[in-house]
Amino acid sequence: MTLLEHLEELRKRLFIALIAWVVGAGVAFYFRFELLNWLQAPLPGNLTLHYFSILEPFVVSMQISAFFGLVIASPVIGSQVWGFIAPGLYPEERRWAVPFIVLTTLAFAAGVVFARFLVLPFALPILLAFLGDAAAAVLSIGDFISKMLLYMAVFGIIFEMPVLGFLLARLGLVQAAWLRQYRRYAIVAGLLIAAIITPTGDPFNFALVGVPLVVLYEVSILVVRLSQRKVERGSKDPEFTSPN
């Protein structure tokens, strides 16, 4: 394919992904009140959300719709990503299309659920109780929802690391030795990202993102190493046919 043909193919696939996102966002917008109740459930029972500007309810509705629309559309988006890169792969590698789409979707959803049910219900009461009775909380719905969605998105992306590590190792693009060699740099980079995402300055908030990121990097190394062993055993099989 020529460069123009590649660009045309990219344009078509981006258009399909965008349409899927818009449709997913429309579905999420229809259920925005149910999703809003789901998002604010981790709040302590004595707290309610308030808005302080005319546009804030609209902005919150768009944020919820865009985020959960992306989650709904993620299988279609994943299929378009794979469809764009598949022509450059060997036939043996193309059989990972369905696992790629399914596992990346499930991993992102698992990260969102992990943040919603395990991290945030534990973290919010602690964060809100730092000053005790010295101050009363008046929470902006825009600020609260944007932070909730940010944490969910971050954990969704972090949970992708082992899955991507497995698939890239099966394709021969990543090795465990390489990940171990650059472990310290990856950890420092991850902690910097955690600091940027959580600029509040308190160590507890920072640890909420930094610790899972480091743990999942180590899990990714283990997954890649186990995946490499499977590939090596397969390559020694006399019936195995190398794509090269």
C-alpha positions in Angstrom: 0.0 0.0 0.0 1.2 3.5 -0.8 1.4 6.3 1.9 -1.9 7.8 0.6 -3.6 4.4 0.8 -2.4 4.0 4.4 -3.7 7.4 5.3 -7.1 6.7 3.7 -7.3 3.4 5.6 -6.5 5.3 8.8 -9.1 7.9 8.1 -11.8 5.2 7.5 -10.9 3.4 10.7 -10.8 6.5 12.8 -14.2 7.5 11.4 -15.7 4.1 12.4 -14.2 4.4 15.8 -15.5 7.9 16.3 -19.0 6.8 15.2 -18.9 3.9 17.7 -17.8 6.4 20.4 -20.7 8.8 19.6 -23.2 5.9 19.6 -21.8 4.7 22.9 -21.9 8.2 24.4 -25.6 8.4 23.3 -26.4 5.3 25.2 -24.4 6.5 28.2 -26.2 9.9 28.1 -29.6 8.1 28.2 -28.5 6.3 31.4 -26.6 9.3 32.9 -28.6 9.5 36.0 -28.1 5.8 36.8 -24.4 6.3 36.1 -24.2 9.4 38.2 -25.7 7.5 41.2 -23.2 4.7 40.6 -20.3 7.2 40.6 -21.3 9.0 43.8 -22.1 5.9 45.8 -18.6 5.8 47.4 -19.3 9.2 49.1 -20.0 9.0 52.8 -23.7 9.0 53.4 -23.9 12.5 55.0 -22.5 14.2 51.9 -24.2 15.5 48.8 -23.0 17.0 45.6 -23.7 20.6 44.5 -23.2 22.7 41.3 -22.0 26.3 41.3 -22.5 27.4 37.7 -25.2 27.2 35.0 -23.1 25.0 32.7 -21.9 22.5 35.3 -24.8 20.0 35.0 -24.3 20.0 31.2 -20.5 19.5 31.5 -20.9 16.7 34.0 -23.4 15.0 31.7 -21.0 15.2 28.8 -18.1 13.9 30.9 -20.1 10.9 32.0 -21.4 10.3 28.4 -17.9 10.6 26.9 -16.2 8.3 29.4 -18.7 5.5 29.5 -19.4 5.9 25.7 -15.7 5.1 25.3 -16.0 2.0 27.5 -19.1 0.8 25.5 -17.3 1.4 22.2 -14.0 -0.1 23.2 -14.5 -3.4 21.4 -15.2 -1.6 18.1 -12.3 0.7 18.7 -10.0 -2.2 19.5 -11.1 -4.0 16.3 -10.3 -0.9 14.2 -6.8 -0.6 15.8 -6.1 -4.3 15.1 -7.6 -4.0 11.6 -5.1 -1.2 10.8 -2.0 -3.0 12.1 -3.0 -6.5 10.9 -1.8 -6.2 7.3 1.7 -5.7 8.6 1.6 -9.0 10.6 2.4 -12.6 9.7 -0.6 -15.0 9.5 0.5 -16.7 12.7 0.3 -13.3 14.5 -3.1 -12.3 13.1 -4.8 -15.1 15.0 -4.4 -13.0 18.1 -7.0 -10.5 16.8 -9.9 -11.8 19.0 -7.7 -12.2 22.2 -6.4 -8.6 21.6 -9.9 -7.1 21.4 -11.4 -9.2 24.2 -8.5 -8.9 26.7 -7.9 -5.2 26.2 -11.6 -4.5 26.7 -11.8 -6.7 29.8 -8.6 -5.3 31.3 -9.8 -1.7 30.9 -13.2 -2.6 32.4 -11.5 -4.4 35.3 -9.4 -1.3 36.0 -12.5 0.8 36.1 -14.3 -1.6 38.4 -11.2 -2.0 40.6 -11.1 1.8 41.1 -14.8 2.1 41.7 -15.3 -0.7 44.2 -11.9 -1.2 45.9 -9.9 2.0 45.7 -12.3 4.9 45.9 -14.7 3.6 48.6 -11.6 3.2 50.8 -9.9 6.4 49.8 -12.7 9.0 49.8 -13.6 8.8 53.5 -9.9 9.1 54.4 -9.3 12.1 52.2 -12.5 13.8 53.4 -11.7 13.2 57.1 -8.2 14.8 57.1 -9.5 18.0 58.8 -12.0 16.2 61.0 -14.8 18.6 62.1 -12.7 21.7 61.5 -14.3 22.2 58.1 -17.5 21.1 56.4 -17.3 19.7 52.9 -19.3 21.3 50.1 -18.5 19.2 47.1 -18.8 20.5 43.5 -20.3 17.8 41.3 -18.1 18.9 38.4 -14.9 18.5 40.4 -16.0 15.2 42.0 -17.1 13.5 38.8 -14.0 14.7 36.9 -11.7 13.2 39.5 -13.7 10.0 39.7 -13.5 9.5 36.0 -9.8 10.4 36.0 -9.0 7.7 38.6 -11.1 5.2 36.7 -9.4 6.0 33.4 -5.9 5.8 35.0 -6.6 2.4 36.6 -8.2 1.2 33.3 -5.0 2.1 31.4 -2.7 0.6 34.2 -4.6 -2.7 34.0 -3.8 -2.9 30.3 -0.1 -3.4 31.0 -0.1 -7.2 31.7 -2.5 -7.8 28.7 -0.4 -5.8 26.3 2.7 -7.4 27.7 1.3 -10.9 27.0 0.2 -10.1 23.5 3.4 -8.2 22.6 5.5 -11.1 24.0 3.5 -13.6 21.9 4.2 -11.4 18.9 7.9 -11.4 19.8 8.0 -7.6 20.2 8.8 -7.5 24.0 11.1 -9.6 26.2 11.1 -10.0 30.0 14.9 -9.3 30.1 14.3 -6.0 28.4 11.6 -5.0 30.9 13.8 -6.1 33.9 16.8 -4.1 32.5 14.8 -0.9 32.3 12.7 -1.6 35.5 14.2 1.3 37.5 13.6 3.8 34.7 10.0 2.5 34.1 9.2 2.8 37.8 10.6 6.3 38.0 8.6 7.3 34.9 5.5 5.7 36.4 5.9 7.5 39.7 6.3 10.8 37.8 3.1 10.1 35.9 1.4 9.3 39.2 2.6 12.6 40.7 1.3 14.5 37.6 -2.1 12.8 37.9 -2.4 13.4 41.6 -1.0 16.9 42.1 -2.5 17.4 45.5 0.8 16.7 47.3 -0.4 14.3 49.9 1.4 10.9 49.9 -1.8 8.9 50.3 -3.4 10.2 47.1 -0.1 9.7 45.3 0.2 6.1 46.6 -3.3 5.3 45.3 -1.9 5.5 41.7 1.8 4.9 42.2 1.6 1.6 44.1 -0.7 -0.3 41.7 1.3 1.0 38.8 4.5 -0.4 40.1 2.8 -3.7 41.1 1.3 -4.2 37.7 4.6 -3.4 36.0 6.1 -6.3 38.0 3.1 -8.5 37.0 3.7 -7.6 33.4 7.3 -8.8 33.6 6.0 -12.1 35.0 3.3 -12.4 32.3 5.8 -11.7 29.5 8.3 -14.2 30.9 5.6 -17.0 31.0 4.4 -16.0 27.6 8.0 -16.2 26.2 8.3 -19.7 27.6 5.2 -20.8 25.7 6.6 -19.3 22.5 9.9 -21.0 23.0 8.3 -24.4 23.6 6.2 -23.9 20.5 9.2 -23.0 18.4 10.9 -26.3 19.4 7.8 -28.3 18.2 8.7 -30.0 14.9 5.2 -29.1 13.6 5.6 -25.4 14.4 5.9 -23.3 11.3 7.7 -20.0 11.8 6.0 -17.0 10.1 9.4 -16.1 8.7 
